[in-house]
């Protein structure tokens, strides 16, 4: 794996005081802020006052993080039911920004910010970017949607706070994105991972070698589940280190958790966010090292703090406080998938990211694939359609059959399921410039 470019990146701190807190001090701060949070929502939010009263919890009932499990969960449905401003903990007059999360059906989820919320958000992003090598010297391209989506503006203000030269190119117009990258000498960018791959491919089609003709030294990707395999592919493609970014609009947007240069899990900024992992079916808390649904409590948000928000993202808390980077902030694993992305095929739970992880390690496999689930008679059938690299269809048919055999047995071992693999020519699967749509479930429609 290409690591040479990584040596250029130093472990740096944006807010050294907060980032280098000891584990003990982090727990004290969390308890103190949790007490304050319960008081604030009780006084400020009619929604939470009712929810807490129903459980016999008063503004002074919660003393430390040990009492966390007494508090109720907040769900996406709660946010939808209280659309647009019913969950706010401050008067609307204190709000200075309103975003929404994409809602495919019904009401979107509203996210409101006070001026201080925006300051903290920008500082969290500045911590993430500084941690992954972005400095005032960098030319930083924000290849994420601007507007209601929190990604674009979130990274924009964080990078600007550091003093980097921000290029707000947003999404779409792929050739123009590559042109700007080359002409401006862009040194860092953020994007969703499937689009970053597409950018790299497009550059090559334009006769631009991303490793030689571009100057990218650090990159971050997030906003959709992806895998270490894709990371390796991106690092190889651009010749730089690539870092995983995690956040969700309901708790404020990106900047909740981010990888450090150790690339060994994502640090959750624990002075602002308290993270738990629970069993998605029962809501029971799970210990570090066990996979379940991430639940996030926002400790410092003013306009729309959330208590124990059910993210629907599947991950685990990693064991141990110490990280080589010097931060004791809780580390979480990569997101394995969403509780609602999980597909059940003949009784087996399948996450698209598992399949992606295996595919991206095979050099013959291209950057695009699609998972198709169909019902044949009484049985569910799983088919994976995979684009292979340009040469594969030009060679011997026998080699192609061999390749299909190898991929099938690899995937069948991984998932414990029989499946069909279909190899297709590069560029033949549908492409999306927004979030990749990898799963086609034809069973119910
Ligand atoms: Zn670290």
Boltz pocket constraint, residues with backbone or C-beta under 6 A from the ligand:
constraints:
  - pocket:
      binder: B
      contacts: [[A, 260], [A, 261], [A, 262], [A, 267], [A, 323], [A, 324], [A, 325], [A, 326], [A, 327]]
      max_distance: 6.0
